[in-house]
Amino acid sequence: MFHPKLFENRNVVVTGAGRGIGLEVTRQFLDCGAKVLAHIGRESERSLPDFLLTAEADRRAFLVAADFSKGEGTQAFANKVLSTFDRIDVLVNNAGTMVGRFPADQLTDEQYDAVVQLNQTSVVELTRALIPALRAAQAAAIVNTVSISALTGGSPGSAIYSASKAFVATYSKALARELAPSGVRVNCVSPGTIETDFHQRYSSPEKLEATRKSIPLQRLGTAEDCAPAYLFLSAPSLSGYVTGQVLEINGGQLIC
Ligand SMILES: NC(=O)c1ccc[n+]([C@@H]2O[C@H](COP(=O)([O-])OP(=O)(O)OC[C@H]3O[C@@H](n4cnc5c(N)ncnc54)[C@H](OP(=O)(O)O)[C@@H]3O)[C@@H](O)[C@H]2O)c1
């Protein structure tokens, strides 16, 4: 879809790349000539598609597992990134999940901490650790995955998750101003309802069908619908004058 050399000689880091949106983003970066350090999720022993294993054998992909539910896991991942790449052209902070649906009056401290640590704190920790390597690149970009729920508040039981995504959206806007003098752009992709394992876990088929009917384009989204937005926001030749923005990918589910 994009030019096969769009990201030639570019070092790209994608978190949450073992499945879903992050996996498709990784596939498309590899198709455009990037070297990708792909965070494949929590487990190192997981089945991965052939394209990723082939790219690993060719040393175009570097596969790293890490659990971001603890600060040590995020720091260990950052150390692996920095021992692989001395400069980073693109950082995609995409790992995240709802963790569970927690009614506001029953939410425990542990559940609150788990949702915030993964979706919010780990983004800050990883970004902080990688900023020097991003500054070392010519025209680097950070793209953070947020969510339609950052604007709508989401559905019952997702209050802390939705608020964490709103935190990341606002953090990204602040960071865009702060890093602009270093030539680093910061933007977000905000998916609507995307058919990945995410909704298999947290939404019933009935809920998904009701959502589908309410979407102006009359279908749920796919990872393939989302991935081009990450590449667009990462490429200085396509979006060099775009920073501090949130790109909504939702079939018109939210128009405002
Ligand atoms: N699907 C949607 O409708 C939707 C809508 C809005 C926003 N989003 C956001 O889009 C991003 C990608 O979601 P997806 O739909 O592609 O979901 P997914 O298929 O469930 O993928 C989530 C990714 O995050 C990783 N992850 C989860 N918990 C982790 C932890 N404790 N430490 C490290 N990695 C962890 C997963 O690794 P494991 O394989 O180890 O679990 C996986 O790679 C997430 O940030 C999500 O919040 C999704």
Ligand as a Chemical Component Dictionary entry (heavy atoms), coordinates in Angstrom:
data_LIG
# 
_chem_comp.id                   LIG 
_chem_comp.type                 NON-POLYMER 
_chem_comp.pdbx_formal_charge   0 
_chem_comp.three_letter_code    LIG 
# 
loop_
_chem_comp_atom.comp_id 
_chem_comp_atom.atom_id 
_chem_comp_atom.alt_atom_id 
_chem_comp_atom.type_symbol 
_chem_comp_atom.charge 
_chem_comp_atom.model_Cartn_x 
_chem_comp_atom.model_Cartn_y 
_chem_comp_atom.model_Cartn_z 
_chem_comp_atom.pdbx_ordinal 
LIG N1  N1  N 0  -9.655  -3.652  19.781 1  
LIG C1  C1  C 0  -10.260 -2.489  20.002 2  
LIG O1  O1  O 0  -11.458 -2.319  19.723 3  
LIG C2  C2  C 0  -9.506  -1.348  20.612 4  
LIG C3  C3  C 0  -10.184 -0.127  20.706 5  
LIG C4  C4  C 0  -9.507  0.963   21.242 6  
LIG C5  C5  C 0  -8.203  0.839   21.655 7  
LIG N2  N2  N 1  -7.570  -0.375  21.570 8  
LIG C6  C6  C 0  -6.191  -0.439  22.027 9  
LIG O2  O2  O 0  -5.403  -0.942  20.967 10 
LIG C7  C7  C 0  -4.221  -1.555  21.507 11 
LIG C8  C8  C 0  -4.057  -2.923  20.888 12 
LIG O3  O3  O 0  -5.200  -3.702  21.231 13 
LIG P1  P1  P 0  -5.710  -4.928  20.341 14 
LIG O4  O4  O 0  -7.122  -4.673  20.010 15 
LIG O5  O5  O -1 -4.742  -5.227  19.269 16 
LIG O6  O6  O 0  -5.727  -6.045  21.482 17 
LIG P2  P2  P 0  -4.978  -7.447  21.652 18 
LIG O7  O7  O 0  -5.097  -8.232  20.407 19 
LIG O8  O8  O 0  -5.528  -7.967  22.919 20 
LIG O9  O9  O 0  -3.425  -7.042  21.852 21 
LIG C9  C9  C 0  -2.997  -6.411  23.018 22 
LIG C10 C10 C 0  -1.491  -6.428  23.075 23 
LIG O10 O10 O 0  -1.068  -5.821  24.328 24 
LIG C11 C11 C 0  -0.236  -6.758  25.018 25 
LIG N3  N3  N 0  -0.357  -6.724  26.476 26 
LIG C12 C12 C 0  -1.476  -6.922  27.222 27 
LIG N4  N4  N 0  -1.147  -6.925  28.532 28 
LIG C13 C13 C 0  0.196   -6.739  28.605 29 
LIG C14 C14 C 0  1.132   -6.658  29.673 30 
LIG N5  N5  N 0  0.779   -6.788  30.961 31 
LIG N6  N6  N 0  2.440   -6.462  29.381 32 
LIG C15 C15 C 0  2.842   -6.352  28.088 33 
LIG N7  N7  N 0  2.005   -6.437  27.042 34 
LIG C16 C16 C 0  0.700   -6.625  27.292 35 
LIG C17 C17 C 0  -0.725  -8.108  24.543 36 
LIG O11 O11 O 0  0.245   -9.095  24.838 37 
LIG P3  P3  P 0  -0.239  -10.594 25.285 38 
LIG O12 O12 O 0  -0.385  -11.335 23.994 39 
LIG O13 O13 O 0  0.841   -11.093 26.178 40 
LIG O14 O14 O 0  -1.544  -10.453 26.000 41 
LIG C18 C18 C 0  -0.943  -7.846  23.067 42 
LIG O15 O15 O 0  0.277   -7.887  22.370 43 
LIG C19 C19 C 0  -4.400  -1.569  23.020 44 
LIG O16 O16 O 0  -3.704  -0.487  23.583 45 
LIG C20 C20 C 0  -5.910  -1.362  23.188 46 
LIG O17 O17 O 0  -6.212  -0.762  24.427 47 
LIG C21 C21 C 0  -8.196  -1.468  21.046 48 
# 
loop_
_chem_comp_bond.comp_id 
_chem_comp_bond.atom_id_1 
_chem_comp_bond.atom_id_2 
_chem_comp_bond.value_order 
_chem_comp_bond.pdbx_ordinal 
LIG N1  C1  SING 1  
LIG C1  O1  DOUB 2  
LIG C1  C2  SING 3  
LIG C2  C3  SING 4  
LIG C2  C21 DOUB 5  
LIG C3  C4  DOUB 6  
LIG C4  C5  SING 7  
LIG C5  N2  DOUB 8  
LIG N2  C6  SING 9  
LIG N2  C21 SING 10 
LIG C6  O2  SING 11 
LIG C6  C20 SING 12 
LIG O2  C7  SING 13 
LIG C7  C8  SING 14 
LIG C7  C19 SING 15 
LIG C8  O3  SING 16 
LIG O3  P1  SING 17 
LIG P1  O4  DOUB 18 
LIG P1  O5  SING 19 
LIG P1  O6  SING 20 
LIG O6  P2  SING 21 
LIG P2  O7  DOUB 22 
LIG P2  O8  SING 23 
LIG P2  O9  SING 24 
LIG O9  C9  SING 25 
LIG C9  C10 SING 26 
LIG C10 O10 SING 27 
LIG C10 C18 SING 28 
LIG O10 C11 SING 29 
LIG C11 N3  SING 30 
LIG C11 C17 SING 31 
LIG N3  C12 SING 32 
LIG N3  C16 SING 33 
LIG C12 N4  DOUB 34 
LIG N4  C13 SING 35 
LIG C13 C14 SING 36 
LIG C13 C16 DOUB 37 
LIG C14 N5  SING 38 
LIG C14 N6  DOUB 39 
LIG N6  C15 SING 40 
LIG C15 N7  DOUB 41 
LIG N7  C16 SING 42 
LIG C17 O11 SING 43 
LIG C17 C18 SING 44 
LIG O11 P3  SING 45 
LIG P3  O12 DOUB 46 
LIG P3  O13 SING 47 
LIG P3  O14 SING 48 
LIG C18 O15 SING 49 
LIG C19 O16 SING 50 
LIG C19 C20 SING 51 
LIG C20 O17 SING 52 
# 
